[in-house]
Amino acid sequence: MWNYRIIKNSVKNSPDFEYGVYEVFYNNSGGIFAHDESPTIVGDSIEDINSTLKNIQEDINKYDVINGDSLVFEDIDNDE
């Protein structure tokens, strides 16, 4: 089994913390045996993560799905 969980980590060489949304994996006894190496979403607080998730949900509902197989990237400086 797996789910998404917020994990709070200390910031190296700082008294601060960062929060991240990770995929967490459980063994048959319900104990955590692994999580993603890098967070799916990171923020300075739980509120920051909730705000990001809200923005993601709004964008997902607002915009069409991009077909990655036919996506063509343009030059960054294309000011037609």
PDB file as gemmi writes it, atoms N, CA and C in Angstrom:
CRYST1    1.000    1.000    1.000  90.00  90.00  90.00 P 1                      
ATOM      1  N   MET A   1       0.833  -1.171   0.000  1.00  0.00           N  
ATOM      2  CA  MET A   1       0.000   0.000   0.000  1.00  0.00           C  
ATOM      3  C   MET A   1       0.888   1.248   0.000  1.00  0.00           C  
ATOM      4  N   TRP A   2       0.368   2.320  -0.554  1.00  0.00           N  
ATOM      5  CA  TRP A   2       1.085   3.592  -0.528  1.00  0.00           C  
ATOM      6  C   TRP A   2       0.073   4.726  -0.470  1.00  0.00           C  
ATOM      7  N   ASN A   3       0.538   5.895  -0.052  1.00  0.00           N  
ATOM      8  CA  ASN A   3      -0.272   7.104  -0.085  1.00  0.00           C  
ATOM      9  C   ASN A   3       0.660   8.306  -0.079  1.00  0.00           C  
ATOM     10  N   TYR A   4       0.061   9.473  -0.210  1.00  0.00           N  
ATOM     11  CA  TYR A   4       0.827  10.717  -0.126  1.00  0.00           C  
ATOM     12  C   TYR A   4       0.801  11.191   1.318  1.00  0.00           C  
ATOM     13  N   ARG A   5       1.957  11.605   1.828  1.00  0.00           N  
ATOM     14  CA  ARG A   5       2.066  12.104   3.201  1.00  0.00           C  
ATOM     15  C   ARG A   5       2.961  13.324   3.221  1.00  0.00           C  
ATOM     16  N   ILE A   6       2.686  14.246   4.149  1.00  0.00           N  
ATOM     17  CA  ILE A   6       3.582  15.378   4.367  1.00  0.00           C  
ATOM     18  C   ILE A   6       4.653  14.927   5.347  1.00  0.00           C  
ATOM     19  N   ILE A   7       5.906  15.187   4.991  1.00  0.00           N  
ATOM     20  CA  ILE A   7       7.038  14.885   5.859  1.00  0.00           C  
ATOM     21  C   ILE A   7       7.762  16.197   6.143  1.00  0.00           C  
ATOM     22  N   LYS A   8       8.030  16.454   7.422  1.00  0.00           N  
ATOM     23  CA  LYS A   8       8.732  17.659   7.883  1.00  0.00           C  
ATOM     24  C   LYS A   8      10.200  17.295   8.082  1.00  0.00           C  
ATOM     25  N   ASN A   9      11.095  18.036   7.436  1.00  0.00           N  
ATOM     26  CA  ASN A   9      12.526  17.785   7.536  1.00  0.00           C  
ATOM     27  C   ASN A   9      13.255  19.049   7.974  1.00  0.00           C  
ATOM     28  N   SER A  10      14.322  18.864   8.739  1.00  0.00           N  
ATOM     29  CA  SER A  10      15.197  19.979   9.097  1.00  0.00           C  
ATOM     30  C   SER A  10      15.948  20.449   7.866  1.00  0.00           C  
ATOM     31  N   VAL A  11      16.149  21.774   7.777  1.00  0.00           N  
ATOM     32  CA  VAL A  11      16.956  22.338   6.701  1.00  0.00           C  
ATOM     33  C   VAL A  11      18.401  22.314   7.177  1.00  0.00           C  
ATOM     34  N   LYS A  12      19.280  21.757   6.356  1.00  0.00           N  
ATOM     35  CA  LYS A  12      20.697  21.603   6.717  1.00  0.00           C  
ATOM     36  C   LYS A  12      21.308  22.940   7.123  1.00  0.00           C  
ATOM     37  N   ASN A  13      22.037  22.947   8.224  1.00  0.00           N  
ATOM     38  CA  ASN A  13      22.738  24.125   8.741  1.00  0.00           C  
ATOM     39  C   ASN A  13      21.798  25.304   9.021  1.00  0.00           C  
ATOM     40  N   SER A  14      20.570  24.996   9.462  1.00  0.00           N  
ATOM     41  CA  SER A  14      19.581  26.038   9.722  1.00  0.00           C  
ATOM     42  C   SER A  14      18.615  25.548  10.797  1.00  0.00           C  
ATOM     43  N   PRO A  15      18.032  26.458  11.566  1.00  0.00           N  
ATOM     44  CA  PRO A  15      17.014  26.037  12.529  1.00  0.00           C  
ATOM     45  C   PRO A  15      15.643  25.847  11.879  1.00  0.00           C  
ATOM     46  N   ASP A  16      15.547  26.102  10.562  1.00  0.00           N  
ATOM     47  CA  ASP A  16      14.283  26.032   9.851  1.00  0.00           C  
ATOM     48  C   ASP A  16      13.930  24.606   9.438  1.00  0.00           C  
ATOM     49  N   PHE A  17      12.677  24.456   9.018  1.00  0.00           N  
ATOM     50  CA  PHE A  17      12.186  23.186   8.500  1.00  0.00           C  
ATOM     51  C   PHE A  17      11.609  23.416   7.119  1.00  0.00           C  
ATOM     52  N   GLU A  18      11.538  22.319   6.342  1.00  0.00           N  
ATOM     53  CA  GLU A  18      10.790  22.348   5.096  1.00  0.00           C  
ATOM     54  C   GLU A  18       9.826  21.184   5.120  1.00  0.00           C  
ATOM     55  N   TYR A  19       8.733  21.369   4.439  1.00  0.00           N  
ATOM     56  CA  TYR A  19       7.698  20.356   4.387  1.00  0.00           C  
ATOM     57  C   TYR A  19       7.601  19.865   2.962  1.00  0.00           C  
ATOM     58  N   GLY A  20       7.387  18.574   2.790  1.00  0.00           N  
ATOM     59  CA  GLY A  20       7.253  18.024   1.458  1.00  0.00           C  
ATOM     60  C   GLY A  20       6.165  16.977   1.404  1.00  0.00           C  
ATOM     61  N   VAL A  21       5.545  16.863   0.251  1.00  0.00           N  
ATOM     62  CA  VAL A  21       4.576  15.801  -0.003  1.00  0.00           C  
ATOM     63  C   VAL A  21       5.328  14.672  -0.688  1.00  0.00           C  
ATOM     64  N   TYR A  22       5.295  13.510  -0.069  1.00  0.00           N  
ATOM     65  CA  TYR A  22       6.018  12.340  -0.561  1.00  0.00           C  
ATOM     66  C   TYR A  22       5.054  11.173  -0.779  1.00  0.00           C  
ATOM     67  N   GLU A  23       5.392  10.293  -1.715  1.00  0.00           N  
ATOM     68  CA  GLU A  23       4.736   8.996  -1.783  1.00  0.00           C  
ATOM     69  C   GLU A  23       5.394   8.136  -0.711  1.00  0.00           C  
ATOM     70  N   VAL A  24       4.593   7.582   0.191  1.00  0.00           N  
ATOM     71  CA  VAL A  24       5.088   6.757   1.290  1.00  0.00           C  
ATOM     72  C   VAL A  24       4.564   5.339   1.086  1.00  0.00           C  
ATOM     73  N   PHE A  25       5.440   4.354   1.250  1.00  0.00           N  
ATOM     74  CA  PHE A  25       5.103   2.956   0.995  1.00  0.00           C  
ATOM     75  C   PHE A  25       5.115   2.163   2.298  1.00  0.00           C  
ATOM     76  N   TYR A  26       4.150   1.269   2.436  1.00  0.00           N  
ATOM     77  CA  TYR A  26       3.962   0.511   3.676  1.00  0.00           C  
ATOM     78  C   TYR A  26       4.136  -0.981   3.428  1.00  0.00           C  
ATOM     79  N   ASN A  27       4.637  -1.687   4.459  1.00  0.00           N  
ATOM     80  CA  ASN A  27       4.731  -3.142   4.381  1.00  0.00           C  
ATOM     81  C   ASN A  27       3.392  -3.759   4.807  1.00  0.00           C  
ATOM     82  N   ASN A  28       3.312  -5.078   4.823  1.00  0.00           N  
ATOM     83  CA  ASN A  28       2.067  -5.770   5.159  1.00  0.00           C  
ATOM     84  C   ASN A  28       1.620  -5.523   6.591  1.00  0.00           C  
ATOM     85  N   SER A  29       2.521  -5.126   7.463  1.00  0.00           N  
ATOM     86  CA  SER A  29       2.175  -4.836   8.860  1.00  0.00           C  
ATOM     87  C   SER A  29       1.751  -3.387   9.053  1.00  0.00           C  
ATOM     88  N   GLY A  30       1.803  -2.568   7.982  1.00  0.00           N  
ATOM     89  CA  GLY A  30       1.422  -1.173   8.064  1.00  0.00           C  
ATOM     90  C   GLY A  30       2.554  -0.238   8.408  1.00  0.00           C  
ATOM     91  N   GLY A  31       3.773  -0.771   8.530  1.00  0.00           N  
ATOM     92  CA  GLY A  31       4.936   0.066   8.814  1.00  0.00           C  
ATOM     93  C   GLY A  31       5.500   0.681   7.547  1.00  0.00           C  
ATOM     94  N   ILE A  32       6.036   1.876   7.682  1.00  0.00           N  
ATOM     95  CA  ILE A  32       6.648   2.552   6.533  1.00  0.00           C  
ATOM     96  C   ILE A  32       7.975   1.877   6.205  1.00  0.00           C  
ATOM     97  N   PHE A  33       8.125   1.463   4.935  1.00  0.00           N  
ATOM     98  CA  PHE A  33       9.405   0.874   4.547  1.00  0.00           C  
ATOM     99  C   PHE A  33      10.147   1.714   3.518  1.00  0.00           C  
ATOM    100  N   ALA A  34       9.480   2.729   2.949  1.00  0.00           N  
ATOM    101  CA  ALA A  34      10.163   3.575   1.972  1.00  0.00           C  
ATOM    102  C   ALA A  34       9.320   4.806   1.684  1.00  0.00           C  
ATOM    103  N   HIS A  35       9.989   5.848   1.162  1.00  0.00           N  
ATOM    104  CA  HIS A  35       9.289   6.997   0.596  1.00  0.00           C  
ATOM    105  C   HIS A  35      10.141   7.541  -0.537  1.00  0.00           C  
ATOM    106  N   ASP A  36       9.510   8.372  -1.374  1.00  0.00           N  
ATOM    107  CA  ASP A  36      10.243   8.981  -2.485  1.00  0.00           C  
ATOM    108  C   ASP A  36      11.525   9.632  -1.993  1.00  0.00           C  
ATOM    109  N   GLU A  37      12.540   9.607  -2.832  1.00  0.00           N  
ATOM    110  CA  GLU A  37      13.796  10.265  -2.483  1.00  0.00           C  
ATOM    111  C   GLU A  37      13.612  11.781  -2.437  1.00  0.00           C  
ATOM    112  N   SER A  38      12.850  12.310  -3.373  1.00  0.00           N  
ATOM    113  CA  SER A  38      12.571  13.749  -3.433  1.00  0.00           C  
ATOM    114  C   SER A  38      11.065  13.964  -3.296  1.00  0.00           C  
ATOM    115  N   PRO A  39      10.679  15.073  -2.671  1.00  0.00           N  
ATOM    116  CA  PRO A  39       9.246  15.325  -2.514  1.00  0.00           C  
ATOM    117  C   PRO A  39       8.573  15.668  -3.837  1.00  0.00           C  
ATOM    118  N   THR A  40       7.310  15.321  -3.941  1.00  0.00           N  
ATOM    119  CA  THR A  40       6.499  15.697  -5.088  1.00  0.00           C  
ATOM    120  C   THR A  40       6.216  17.189  -5.049  1.00  0.00           C  
ATOM    121  N   ILE A  41       5.934  17.707  -3.846  1.00  0.00           N  
ATOM    122  CA  ILE A  41       5.681  19.129  -3.613  1.00  0.00           C  
ATOM    123  C   ILE A  41       6.442  19.517  -2.359  1.00  0.00           C  
ATOM    124  N   VAL A  42       7.038  20.708  -2.358  1.00  0.00           N  
ATOM    125  CA  VAL A  42       7.763  21.186  -1.188  1.00  0.00           C  
ATOM    126  C   VAL A  42       7.285  22.596  -0.849  1.00  0.00           C  
ATOM    127  N   GLY A  43       7.306  22.926   0.456  1.00  0.00           N  
ATOM    128  CA  GLY A  43       6.893  24.258   0.883  1.00  0.00           C  
ATOM    129  C   GLY A  43       7.511  24.618   2.215  1.00  0.00           C  
ATOM    130  N   ASP A  44       7.350  25.881   2.602  1.00  0.00           N  
ATOM    131  CA  ASP A  44       7.886  26.374   3.869  1.00  0.00           C  
ATOM    132  C   ASP A  44       6.975  26.065   5.049  1.00  0.00           C  
ATOM    133  N   SER A  45       5.744  25.657   4.756  1.00  0.00           N  
ATOM    134  CA  SER A  45       4.777  25.349   5.807  1.00  0.00           C  
ATOM    135  C   SER A  45       3.686  24.442   5.229  1.00  0.00           C  
ATOM    136  N   ILE A  46       2.879  23.900   6.108  1.00  0.00           N  
ATOM    137  CA  ILE A  46       1.744  23.091   5.647  1.00  0.00           C  
ATOM    138  C   ILE A  46       0.773  23.978   4.865  1.00  0.00           C  
ATOM    139  N   GLU A  47       0.594  25.216   5.291  1.00  0.00           N  
ATOM    140  CA  GLU A  47      -0.283  26.144   4.577  1.00  0.00           C  
ATOM    141  C   GLU A  47       0.233  26.401   3.161  1.00  0.00           C  
ATOM    142  N   ASP A  48       1.552  26.506   3.017  1.00  0.00           N  
ATOM    143  CA  ASP A  48       2.169  26.709   1.709  1.00  0.00           C  
ATOM    144  C   ASP A  48       1.867  25.516   0.797  1.00  0.00           C  
ATOM    145  N   ILE A  49       1.975  24.312   1.328  1.00  0.00           N  
ATOM    146  CA  ILE A  49       1.669  23.112   0.547  1.00  0.00           C  
ATOM    147  C   ILE A  49       0.196  23.094   0.163  1.00  0.00           C  
ATOM    148  N   ASN A  50      -0.693  23.413   1.106  1.00  0.00           N  
ATOM    149  CA  ASN A  50      -2.121  23.447   0.797  1.00  0.00           C  
ATOM    150  C   ASN A  50      -2.437  24.466  -0.289  1.00  0.00           C  
ATOM    151  N   SER A  51      -1.772  25.621  -0.259  1.00  0.00           N  
ATOM    152  CA  SER A  51      -1.963  26.642  -1.285  1.00  0.00           C  
ATOM    153  C   SER A  51      -1.507  26.124  -2.648  1.00  0.00           C  
ATOM    154  N   THR A  52      -0.361  25.457  -2.671  1.00  0.00           N  
ATOM    155  CA  THR A  52       0.150  24.891  -3.922  1.00  0.00           C  
ATOM    156  C   THR A  52      -0.809  23.838  -4.458  1.00  0.00           C  
ATOM    157  N   LEU A  53      -1.311  22.965  -3.582  1.00  0.00           N  
ATOM    158  CA  LEU A  53      -2.256  21.936  -4.015  1.00  0.00           C  
ATOM    159  C   LEU A  53      -3.540  22.549  -4.565  1.00  0.00           C  
ATOM    160  N   LYS A  54      -3.997  23.629  -3.951  1.00  0.00           N  
ATOM    161  CA  LYS A  54      -5.191  24.324  -4.431  1.00  0.00           C  
ATOM    162  C   LYS A  54      -4.939  24.879  -5.828  1.00  0.00           C  
ATOM    163  N   ASN A  55      -3.771  25.514  -6.022  1.00  0.00           N  
ATOM    164  CA  ASN A  55      -3.425  26.050  -7.344  1.00  0.00           C  
ATOM    165  C   ASN A  55      -3.324  24.947  -8.382  1.00  0.00           C  
ATOM    166  N   ILE A  56      -2.741  23.817  -8.003  1.00  0.00           N  
ATOM    167  CA  ILE A  56      -2.624  22.681  -8.925  1.00  0.00           C  
ATOM    168  C   ILE A  56      -4.006  22.199  -9.326  1.00  0.00           C  
ATOM    169  N   GLN A  57      -4.895  22.026  -8.340  1.00  0.00           N  
ATOM    170  CA  GLN A  57      -6.248  21.539  -8.627  1.00  0.00           C  
ATOM    171  C   GLN A  57      -6.997  22.505  -9.542  1.00  0.00           C  
ATOM    172  N   GLU A  58      -6.872  23.803  -9.285  1.00  0.00           N  
ATOM    173  CA  GLU A  58      -7.529  24.803 -10.133  1.00  0.00           C  
ATOM    174  C   GLU A  58      -7.014  24.733 -11.566  1.00  0.00           C  
ATOM    175  N   ASP A  59      -5.688  24.616 -11.742  1.00  0.00           N  
ATOM    176  CA  ASP A  59      -5.110  24.546 -13.083  1.00  0.00           C  
ATOM    177  C   ASP A  59      -5.510  23.270 -13.808  1.00  0.00           C  
ATOM    178  N   ILE A  60      -5.540  22.148 -13.090  1.00  0.00           N  
ATOM    179  CA  ILE A  60      -5.932  20.874 -13.703  1.00  0.00           C  
ATOM    180  C   ILE A  60      -7.353  20.969 -14.234  1.00  0.00           C  
ATOM    181  N   ASN A  61      -8.224  21.611 -13.475  1.00  0.00           N  
ATOM    182  CA  ASN A  61      -9.620  21.735 -13.894  1.00  0.00           C  
ATOM    183  C   ASN A  61      -9.809  22.790 -14.990  1.00  0.00           C  
ATOM    184  N   LYS A  62      -8.909  23.752 -15.080  1.00  0.00           N  
ATOM    185  CA  LYS A  62      -9.046  24.867 -16.014  1.00  0.00           C  
ATOM    186  C   LYS A  62      -8.476  24.561 -17.402  1.00  0.00           C  
ATOM    187  N   TYR A  63      -7.368  23.847 -17.449  1.00  0.00           N  
ATOM    188  CA  TYR A  63      -6.647  23.665 -18.711  1.00  0.00           C  
ATOM    189  C   TYR A  63      -6.774  22.233 -19.235  1.00  0.00           C  
ATOM    190  N   ASP A  64      -6.698  22.115 -20.579  1.00  0.00           N  
ATOM    191  CA  ASP A  64      -6.744  20.805 -21.228  1.00  0.00           C  
ATOM    192  C   ASP A  64      -5.461  20.024 -20.953  1.00  0.00           C  
ATOM    193  N   VAL A  65      -5.566  18.727 -21.100  1.00  0.00           N  
ATOM    194  CA  VAL A  65      -4.409  17.842 -20.972  1.00  0.00           C  
ATOM    195  C   VAL A  65      -3.480  18.075 -22.157  1.00  0.00           C  
ATOM    196  N   ILE A  66      -2.173  18.124 -21.891  1.00  0.00           N  
ATOM    197  CA  ILE A  66      -1.163  18.260 -22.950  1.00  0.00           C  
ATOM    198  C   ILE A  66      -0.775  16.867 -23.417  1.00  0.00           C  
ATOM    199  N   ASN A  67      -0.784  16.659 -24.735  1.00  0.00           N  
ATOM    200  CA  ASN A  67      -0.338  15.392 -25.293  1.00  0.00           C  
ATOM    201  C   ASN A  67       1.182  15.420 -25.390  1.00  0.00           C  
ATOM    202  N   GLY A  68       1.846  14.741 -24.481  1.00  0.00           N  
ATOM    203  CA  GLY A  68       3.298  14.748 -24.430  1.00  0.00           C  
ATOM    204  C   GLY A  68       3.952  14.134 -25.648  1.00  0.00           C  
ATOM    205  N   ASP A  69       3.235  13.216 -26.345  1.00  0.00           N  
ATOM    206  CA  ASP A  69       3.802  12.569 -27.530  1.00  0.00           C  
ATOM    207  C   ASP A  69       3.906  13.522 -28.715  1.00  0.00           C  
ATOM    208  N   SER A  70       3.073  14.557 -28.738  1.00  0.00           N  
ATOM    209  CA  SER A  70       3.111  15.484 -29.869  1.00  0.00           C  
ATOM    210  C   SER A  70       3.535  16.895 -29.456  1.00  0.00           C  
ATOM    211  N   LEU A  71       4.012  17.045 -28.234  1.00  0.00           N  
ATOM    212  CA  LEU A  71       4.429  18.357 -27.738  1.00  0.00           C  
ATOM    213  C   LEU A  71       5.704  18.810 -28.443  1.00  0.00           C  
ATOM    214  N   VAL A  72       5.662  20.013 -28.980  1.00  0.00           N  
ATOM    215  CA  VAL A  72       6.831  20.615 -29.636  1.00  0.00           C  
ATOM    216  C   VAL A  72       7.187  21.869 -28.849  1.00  0.00           C  
ATOM    217  N   PHE A  73       8.405  21.947 -28.356  1.00  0.00           N  
ATOM    218  CA  PHE A  73       8.861  23.102 -27.602  1.00  0.00           C  
ATOM    219  C   PHE A  73       9.307  24.203 -28.547  1.00  0.00           C  
ATOM    220  N   GLU A  74       8.989  25.421 -28.188  1.00  0.00           N  
ATOM    221  CA  GLU A  74       9.401  26.580 -28.971  1.00  0.00           C  
ATOM    222  C   GLU A  74      10.587  27.248 -28.269  1.00  0.00           C  
ATOM    223  N   ASP A  75      11.262  28.142 -28.991  1.00  0.00           N  
ATOM    224  CA  ASP A  75      12.347  28.920 -28.405  1.00  0.00           C  
ATOM    225  C   ASP A  75      11.792  29.826 -27.326  1.00  0.00           C  
ATOM    226  N   ILE A  76      12.528  30.052 -26.282  1.00  0.00           N  
ATOM    227  CA  ILE A  76      12.080  30.876 -25.167  1.00  0.00           C  
ATOM    228  C   ILE A  76      11.920  32.336 -25.591  1.00  0.00           C  
ATOM    229  N   ASP A  77      12.686  32.795 -26.556  1.00  0.00           N  
ATOM    230  CA  ASP A  77      12.667  34.202 -26.960  1.00  0.00           C  
ATOM    231  C   ASP A  77      11.820  34.430 -28.200  1.00  0.00           C  
ATOM    232  N   ASN A  78      10.867  33.580 -28.490  1.00  0.00           N  
ATOM    233  CA  ASN A  78      10.015  33.715 -29.667  1.00  0.00           C  
ATOM    234  C   ASN A  78       8.917  34.721 -29.358  1.00  0.00           C  
ATOM    235  N   ASP A  79       9.121  36.005 -29.760  1.00  0.00           N  
ATOM    236  CA  ASP A  79       8.190  37.093 -29.480  1.00  0.00           C  
ATOM    237  C   ASP A  79       7.414  37.482 -30.728  1.00  0.00           C  
ATOM    238  N   GLU A  80       6.796  36.545 -31.387  1.00  0.00           N  
ATOM    239  CA  GLU A  80       6.108  36.835 -32.649  1.00  0.00           C  
ATOM    240  C   GLU A  80       5.055  37.875 -32.493  1.00  0.00           C  
TER     241      GLU A  80                                                      
END                                                                             
